[in-house]
Amino acid sequence: MRKIIVLALLSGVCGAALAQEAGTPPQGLRGTPANLPDISVIGVIEGHTSSNKADDTRDKLEFSEVETAFQGYIYPEMKADVFLALHKHGTEYESEICEAKVSFLRLADGLSAEVGKVNAEFGKLNKAHTHTRLMIDQPAVLTNFLGTHAFNPQGAALKYLLPLPFYAQAQAGAWNMAGHEHHVEGDNTAEVLDVDQSTVTVVLAPEETEDFSPAGKVYTARLNMSFPLGSGSELELGGSALKGKGSHWEHHEDNIKIAGADFTLKFWPDAYRRFTLQGEYMRLTREVPVGTLKRDGLYLFANYRASKYWNFGARFDYAENAFPAITYERDYALIATRNLTETTTLRAQYKHINLSGEKTDEGWVQLTFGLGPHSHDLE
């Protein structure tokens, strides 16, 4: 009996091998690999509490984000990346294209490009997807000057790796981004006669929404450099510039310029421990009908990776708003992260907010997990 079983197994293996050579795929498999992209899924579950009773997200535990990634090479040294997401906004989920771009990795020696809808490289953090950052929320200066969900326009950027003895890259981008619509109530409109004597509705005194971001035709430039300071240490420096329109340019004069500077200092005494000190400063100049506004904002973030499992961080934010009625925000945050695996993290964050004297305490817990190639060390 044993000999019969062994002979049957050998016969089955040989038959499968011959069938595969003949072009018949093994049962249950696709056979010849298709030209499919790498597919990944990122999930984010968040719990949030706040001392602000007007916050409609307080005391809730929700699946806040699902991101899918489709990535692959479409030609030698040409790569396509498409990131689609569902985000929780208020009580509903909204779908959006996070990024959809083609990267030309080598147009010439040192020259590359990105084309499509991208998180533009302005400053240090704007480029990174939220789930890749060592913090749950983004610094207030990014929200106030670049937008609630990062500066994410459509267009193109050229990048050039400078021929220097250290890493240095210069880039320039030309973009287009939609503005914000005014939410006009009946009290803010009036019926008037047009030149052809027809009746039209006009806005008397439109009020700006609380959101602000660059819009219309926007141009960016950035220079970033990296220097080794010695064994186990590195300094990164960057400078950014932006010129374009503000988010309400379709309704009234709204011209903006933003200048920024950033640094990142890293020390790693061994393979698992690392200390990072990172900061950004931005100045916004905005021309609106009431005059020229000049606003400042910055953050300073320190993170200590104690082992391959634990990260501990602290962040200070200072940010003025982008509107004529100025506000001043000062925030203090403490963050602890447990890396359960290379692609799954559990994070807790506490933040104290002082917005022009109005104080709020907030807390978060966040579980982030990834499936597939893009699940990276969540970058």
PAPAMAR-442745 format. One record per residue (C-alpha): residue number from 1; x, y, z. Coordinates in pm, whole numbers. Each point is the difference from the previous one (the first is absolute). Layout:
<atoms>
+-----+--------+--------+--------+
|  nr |      X |      Y |      Z |
+-----+--------+--------+--------+
| NUM |      X |      Y |      Z |
...
+-----+--------+--------+--------+
</atoms>
This chain:
<atoms>
+-----+--------+--------+--------+
|  nr |      X |      Y |      Z |
+-----+--------+--------+--------+
|   1 |      0 |      0 |      0 |
|   2 |    279 |    243 |     91 |
|   3 |    168 |    -59 |   -336 |
|   4 |   -327 |     69 |   -181 |
|   5 |    -44 |    334 |    183 |
|   6 |    358 |    108 |    -77 |
|   7 |    -39 |    -91 |   -366 |
|   8 |   -330 |    191 |    -18 |
|   9 |    158 |    312 |    150 |
|  10 |    296 |    -16 |   -237 |
|  11 |   -235 |    -45 |   -291 |
|  12 |   -206 |    303 |    106 |
|  13 |    307 |    222 |     40 |
|  14 |    142 |   -102 |   -336 |
|  15 |   -337 |     48 |   -167 |
|  16 |    -35 |    352 |    146 |
|  17 |    352 |     89 |   -114 |
|  18 |    -66 |   -124 |   -353 |
|  19 |   -333 |    186 |    -13 |
|  20 |    167 |    322 |    112 |
|  21 |    269 |    -34 |   -264 |
|  22 |   -276 |    -51 |   -255 |
|  23 |   -158 |    329 |     99 |
|  24 |   -275 |   -124 |    231 |
|  25 |     14 |    183 |    336 |
|  26 |    -12 |   -198 |    325 |
|  27 |   -347 |    -25 |    146 |
|  28 |    -92 |    308 |    205 |
|  29 |    267 |    228 |   -151 |
|  30 |    -21 |    265 |   -272 |
|  31 |    281 |   -150 |   -204 |
|  32 |    209 |    255 |   -189 |
|  33 |     28 |    311 |    222 |
|  34 |   -212 |    289 |   -127 |
|  35 |    130 |    356 |    -22 |
|  36 |   -163 |    102 |    328 |
|  37 |    108 |    285 |    229 |
|  38 |    103 |    -40 |    362 |
|  39 |   -319 |     40 |    202 |
|  40 |     -6 |    107 |    364 |
|  41 |   -251 |    107 |    264 |
|  42 |     58 |    232 |    296 |
|  43 |   -257 |     24 |    279 |
|  44 |    -24 |    253 |    284 |
|  45 |   -227 |    -36 |    304 |
|  46 |    -13 |    301 |    236 |
|  47 |   -154 |     79 |    332 |
|  48 |    -25 |    368 |     98 |
|  49 |   -104 |    190 |    308 |
|  50 |     -3 |    373 |     72 |
|  51 |    -91 |    244 |    275 |
|  52 |   -171 |    211 |   -269 |
|  53 |   -368 |   -102 |     16 |
|  54 |    -64 |    158 |   -341 |
|  55 |    236 |   -251 |   -167 |
|  56 |   -228 |   -251 |   -175 |
|  57 |    285 |   -255 |    -27 |
|  58 |     54 |    -26 |    376 |
|  59 |    -45 |   -328 |    186 |
|  60 |    -13 |   -209 |   -318 |
|  61 |    193 |   -302 |   -123 |
|  62 |    -22 |    -21 |   -380 |
|  63 |    162 |   -146 |   -308 |
|  64 |    127 |    336 |   -121 |
|  65 |    188 |    -88 |   -321 |
|  66 |     49 |   -273 |   -256 |
|  67 |    268 |     56 |   -264 |
|  68 |     66 |   -227 |   -295 |
|  69 |    319 |     15 |   -205 |
|  70 |     59 |   -119 |   -357 |
|  71 |    365 |     25 |   -101 |
|  72 |    228 |   -127 |   -269 |
|  73 |    243 |     78 |   -280 |
|  74 |   -162 |     97 |   -329 |
|  75 |    326 |     41 |   -192 |
|  76 |    367 |    -27 |     93 |
|  77 |     67 |    279 |    253 |
|  78 |   -367 |    108 |    -10 |
|  79 |   -216 |    -88 |    298 |
|  80 |   -373 |     50 |     62 |
|  81 |   -150 |     42 |    348 |
|  82 |   -372 |     35 |     66 |
|  83 |   -127 |     44 |    357 |
|  84 |   -376 |     -3 |     54 |
|  85 |   -161 |     55 |    340 |
|  86 |   -317 |     17 |    202 |
|  87 |     19 |    259 |    279 |
|  88 |   -246 |     64 |    281 |
|  89 |   -120 |    362 |    -15 |
|  90 |   -257 |     76 |    264 |
|  91 |   -264 |   -273 |    -17 |
|  92 |     73 |   -117 |   -355 |
|  93 |    276 |   -171 |   -195 |
|  94 |    136 |    183 |   -302 |
|  95 |    206 |   -152 |   -279 |
|  96 |    295 |    183 |   -148 |
|  97 |    313 |    -38 |   -207 |
|  98 |    286 |     50 |    245 |
|  99 |    263 |    -22 |   -272 |
| 100 |      3 |   -115 |   -362 |
| 101 |    334 |     63 |   -162 |
| 102 |    262 |   -118 |   -243 |
| 103 |    362 |     33 |    107 |
| 104 |    273 |     39 |   -263 |
| 105 |    292 |   -131 |    199 |
| 106 |    274 |     97 |   -245 |
| 107 |    -64 |    254 |   -273 |
| 108 |    374 |     74 |    -10 |
| 109 |    291 |    -25 |    241 |
| 110 |   -134 |    127 |    331 |
| 111 |   -333 |    116 |   -150 |
| 112 |   -336 |   -152 |     94 |
| 113 |   -363 |    109 |      0 |
| 114 |   -347 |    -65 |    145 |
| 115 |   -322 |     61 |   -193 |
| 116 |   -358 |    -30 |    124 |
| 117 |   -177 |     58 |    331 |
| 118 |    258 |     -8 |    278 |
| 119 |     77 |    113 |    352 |
| 120 |    234 |    281 |   -105 |
| 121 |    342 |     17 |    162 |
| 122 |    -43 |    323 |    193 |
| 123 |    174 |    -27 |    333 |
| 124 |     83 |   -324 |    173 |
| 125 |   -334 |   -158 |     96 |
| 126 |   -241 |     94 |   -280 |
| 127 |    134 |   -270 |   -234 |
| 128 |    -60 |   -286 |    244 |
| 129 |   -336 |   -175 |     27 |
| 130 |   -157 |     48 |    342 |
| 131 |     34 |   -367 |     98 |
| 132 |    378 |     15 |    -52 |
| 133 |     59 |    279 |    252 |
| 134 |    109 |    -53 |    359 |
| 135 |   -302 |    200 |    122 |
| 136 |   -377 |    -34 |    -32 |
| 137 |    -94 |    356 |    -98 |
| 138 |    203 |    241 |   -209 |
| 139 |    160 |    318 |    141 |
| 140 |   -229 |    303 |      8 |
| 141 |    218 |    203 |   -238 |
| 142 |    -53 |   -256 |   -278 |
| 143 |   -377 |      7 |     57 |
| 144 |    -18 |    381 |     10 |
| 145 |    227 |     72 |   -299 |
| 146 |    -17 |   -309 |   -227 |
| 147 |   -339 |   -156 |     74 |
| 148 |   -174 |   -254 |    220 |
| 149 |    115 |   -299 |   -208 |
| 150 |    335 |    125 |   -131 |
| 151 |     78 |    200 |   -312 |
| 152 |   -105 |   -252 |   -264 |
| 153 |    -21 |    168 |   -344 |
| 154 |     21 |   -123 |   -359 |
| 155 |    291 |     85 |   -226 |
| 156 |    366 |    -86 |    -38 |
| 157 |    334 |     40 |    175 |
| 158 |    354 |    -24 |   -134 |
| 159 |    274 |   -116 |    237 |
| 160 |    375 |     27 |    -49 |
| 161 |    263 |   -172 |    210 |
| 162 |    280 |    253 |     20 |
| 163 |    354 |   -128 |    -80 |
| 164 |    142 |     76 |    346 |
| 165 |    204 |   -212 |    243 |
| 166 |   -308 |    -23 |    226 |
| 167 |   -368 |    -66 |    -70 |
| 168 |   -177 |    309 |   -136 |
| 169 |   -315 |     10 |   -211 |
| 170 |   -171 |    301 |   -158 |
| 171 |   -351 |    -14 |   -139 |
| 172 |   -270 |    222 |   -147 |
| 173 |   -368 |    -70 |    -51 |
| 174 |   -297 |    149 |   -184 |
| 175 |   -341 |    -96 |    137 |
| 176 |   -371 |     64 |     -9 |
| 177 |   -234 |    -45 |    296 |
| 178 |   -369 |     70 |     47 |
| 179 |   -105 |    285 |    229 |
| 180 |   -265 |      5 |    272 |
| 181 |   -361 |     83 |    -61 |
| 182 |   -169 |    267 |    210 |
| 183 |   -298 |   -124 |    197 |
| 184 |   -238 |    288 |    -52 |
| 185 |   -311 |     42 |    214 |
| 186 |   -305 |    197 |   -108 |
| 187 |     99 |    298 |    215 |
| 188 |    319 |     41 |   -205 |
| 189 |   -165 |     40 |   -341 |
| 190 |   -207 |    260 |   -181 |
| 191 |   -204 |     17 |   -320 |
| 192 |    131 |    265 |   -241 |
| 193 |    -55 |     96 |   -365 |
| 194 |    258 |   -114 |   -251 |
| 195 |    100 |    210 |   -303 |
| 196 |   -269 |   -173 |   -208 |
| 197 |   -260 |     91 |    270 |
| 198 |    -28 |   -362 |    118 |
| 199 |      4 |    -78 |    372 |
| 200 |    304 |   -177 |    140 |
| 201 |    108 |   -105 |    347 |
| 202 |    331 |    141 |    125 |
| 203 |    203 |    -59 |    314 |
| 204 |      4 |    299 |    233 |
| 205 |    253 |   -109 |    262 |
| 206 |    122 |   -354 |    -45 |
| 207 |    169 |   -153 |    301 |
| 208 |    302 |   -221 |    -31 |
| 209 |    -16 |   -358 |    116 |
| 210 |    232 |   -110 |    277 |
| 211 |    215 |   -197 |   -247 |
| 212 |    286 |    155 |   -192 |
| 213 |    243 |   -144 |   -251 |
| 214 |    186 |    103 |   -316 |
| 215 |   -220 |    -12 |   -310 |
| 216 |    -13 |     88 |   -369 |
| 217 |    334 |      5 |   -179 |
| 218 |    272 |    -61 |    256 |
| 219 |    379 |    -17 |    -46 |
| 220 |    238 |   -164 |    247 |
| 221 |    374 |    -35 |     43 |
| 222 |    205 |   -201 |    249 |
| 223 |    364 |    -67 |     82 |
| 224 |     91 |   -273 |    248 |
| 225 |    341 |   -125 |    109 |
| 226 |    138 |   -271 |    225 |
| 227 |    337 |    -12 |    177 |
| 228 |    154 |   -281 |    206 |
| 229 |    129 |    149 |    325 |
| 230 |    195 |   -307 |     96 |
| 231 |    -56 |   -366 |     71 |
| 232 |   -368 |    -42 |     87 |
| 233 |   -118 |    357 |    -55 |
| 234 |   -150 |    204 |   -282 |
| 235 |   -133 |    352 |    -60 |
| 236 |   -265 |     82 |   -262 |
| 237 |    -76 |    359 |   -101 |
| 238 |   -273 |    127 |   -229 |
| 239 |   -147 |    320 |   -135 |
| 240 |   -333 |     40 |   -183 |
| 241 |   -185 |    277 |   -183 |
| 242 |   -354 |     22 |   -136 |
| 243 |   -179 |    265 |   -204 |
| 244 |   -359 |     -6 |   -121 |
| 245 |   -356 |     70 |    101 |
| 246 |   -187 |    -50 |    324 |
| 247 |   -303 |   -223 |     32 |
| 248 |   -250 |    285 |    -60 |
| 249 |    162 |    157 |   -306 |
| 250 |   -307 |    -65 |   -216 |
| 251 |   -208 |    230 |    223 |
| 252 |    243 |    282 |     81 |
| 253 |    366 |     99 |     -8 |
| 254 |    203 |   -275 |    162 |
| 255 |    371 |    -20 |    -85 |
| 256 |    237 |   -197 |    220 |
| 257 |    366 |    -76 |     55 |
| 258 |    136 |   -254 |    247 |
| 259 |    366 |    -38 |     98 |
| 260 |    119 |   -289 |    212 |
| 261 |    311 |   -148 |    158 |
| 262 |     41 |   -341 |    163 |
| 263 |    263 |   -217 |    164 |
| 264 |     31 |   -360 |    120 |
| 265 |    279 |   -115 |    230 |
| 266 |     44 |   -375 |     54 |
| 267 |    220 |   -207 |    232 |
| 268 |      1 |   -381 |      6 |
| 269 |    239 |   -151 |    256 |
| 270 |    -92 |   -354 |   -108 |
| 271 |   -225 |   -192 |   -237 |
| 272 |   -323 |     52 |    195 |
| 273 |     40 |    323 |    197 |
| 274 |    -41 |    337 |   -173 |
| 275 |    -52 |    360 |    108 |
| 276 |   -162 |    244 |   -244 |
| 277 |    -46 |    375 |     39 |
| 278 |   -205 |    162 |   -276 |
| 279 |   -144 |    346 |    -56 |
| 280 |   -163 |    222 |   -262 |
| 281 |    -69 |    373 |    -20 |
| 282 |   -236 |    162 |   -252 |
| 283 |    -99 |    358 |    -77 |
| 284 |   -319 |     71 |   -194 |
| 285 |    -51 |    333 |   -181 |
| 286 |   -357 |     39 |   -123 |
| 287 |   -143 |    293 |   -195 |
| 288 |   -377 |     36 |     46 |
| 289 |   -236 |    299 |    -42 |
| 290 |     48 |    117 |    360 |
| 291 |    379 |     14 |    -42 |
| 292 |    312 |   -217 |     21 |
| 293 |      9 |   -266 |    270 |
| 294 |    327 |   -139 |    133 |
| 295 |    -26 |   -316 |    206 |
| 296 |    257 |   -230 |    162 |
| 297 |     -6 |   -361 |    111 |
| 298 |    239 |   -273 |    110 |
| 299 |     28 |   -334 |    173 |
| 300 |    279 |   -180 |    182 |
| 301 |    -13 |   -379 |     32 |
| 302 |    230 |   -231 |    198 |
| 303 |    -21 |   -379 |    -22 |
| 304 |    196 |   -272 |    179 |
| 305 |    -10 |   -353 |   -136 |
| 306 |     90 |   -200 |    309 |
| 307 |     -8 |   -340 |   -173 |
| 308 |   -142 |   -165 |   -308 |
| 309 |   -336 |     -3 |    179 |
| 310 |    -34 |    340 |    171 |
| 311 |      5 |    366 |   -106 |
| 312 |    -58 |    298 |    231 |
| 313 |    -56 |    351 |   -134 |
| 314 |    -85 |    357 |     98 |
| 315 |   -112 |    290 |   -221 |
| 316 |    -49 |    374 |     42 |
| 317 |   -211 |    198 |   -248 |
| 318 |    -38 |    372 |    -52 |
| 319 |   -227 |    121 |   -278 |
| 320 |   -183 |    315 |    -95 |
| 321 |   -301 |    -31 |   -229 |
| 322 |    -28 |    119 |   -361 |
| 323 |   -293 |    240 |     46 |
| 324 |    -37 |    373 |     81 |
| 325 |   -125 |    -70 |    354 |
| 326 |    324 |   -147 |    133 |
| 327 |     15 |   -288 |    246 |
| 328 |    299 |   -150 |    180 |
| 329 |     28 |   -374 |     65 |
| 330 |    249 |   -168 |    233 |
| 331 |    -14 |   -377 |     34 |
| 332 |    193 |   -257 |    204 |
| 333 |    -17 |   -369 |    -91 |
| 334 |    138 |   -325 |    147 |
| 335 |      7 |   -315 |   -217 |
| 336 |     77 |   -367 |     68 |
| 337 |     16 |   -263 |   -275 |
| 338 |     20 |   -377 |     29 |
| 339 |    110 |   -182 |   -316 |
| 340 |   -187 |   -329 |     17 |
| 341 |    154 |   -116 |   -329 |
| 342 |    179 |    171 |   -288 |
| 343 |   -336 |     97 |   -147 |
| 344 |   -227 |     41 |    304 |
| 345 |     27 |    275 |    260 |
| 346 |   -196 |     97 |    309 |
| 347 |     29 |    368 |     95 |
| 348 |   -126 |    226 |    279 |
| 349 |     16 |    381 |      0 |
| 350 |    -95 |    276 |    243 |
| 351 |    -18 |    367 |   -107 |
| 352 |    -66 |    321 |    187 |
| 353 |   -127 |    283 |   -222 |
| 354 |      0 |    370 |     84 |
| 355 |   -183 |    187 |   -276 |
| 356 |      9 |    371 |     85 |
| 357 |    -69 |    -81 |    365 |
| 358 |   -258 |   -275 |    -59 |
| 359 |    147 |   -323 |    136 |
| 360 |    -83 |   -354 |   -107 |
| 361 |    142 |   -340 |     93 |
| 362 |    -16 |   -278 |   -257 |
| 363 |     97 |   -366 |     -5 |
| 364 |     27 |   -265 |   -272 |
| 365 |     67 |   -369 |    -34 |
| 366 |     78 |   -130 |   -346 |
| 367 |     52 |   -343 |   -155 |
| 368 |    161 |      4 |   -346 |
| 369 |     54 |   -316 |   -201 |
| 370 |    117 |    -81 |   -349 |
| 371 |    -38 |   -290 |   -243 |
| 372 |    212 |    -27 |   -313 |
| 373 |    322 |    161 |   -128 |
| 374 |   -103 |    362 |     75 |
| 375 |    -55 |    -89 |    363 |
| 376 |    373 |     77 |     40 |
| 377 |    118 |     94 |    346 |
| 378 |   -287 |    232 |    -68 |
| 379 |    290 |    180 |   -165 |
+-----+--------+--------+--------+
</atoms>
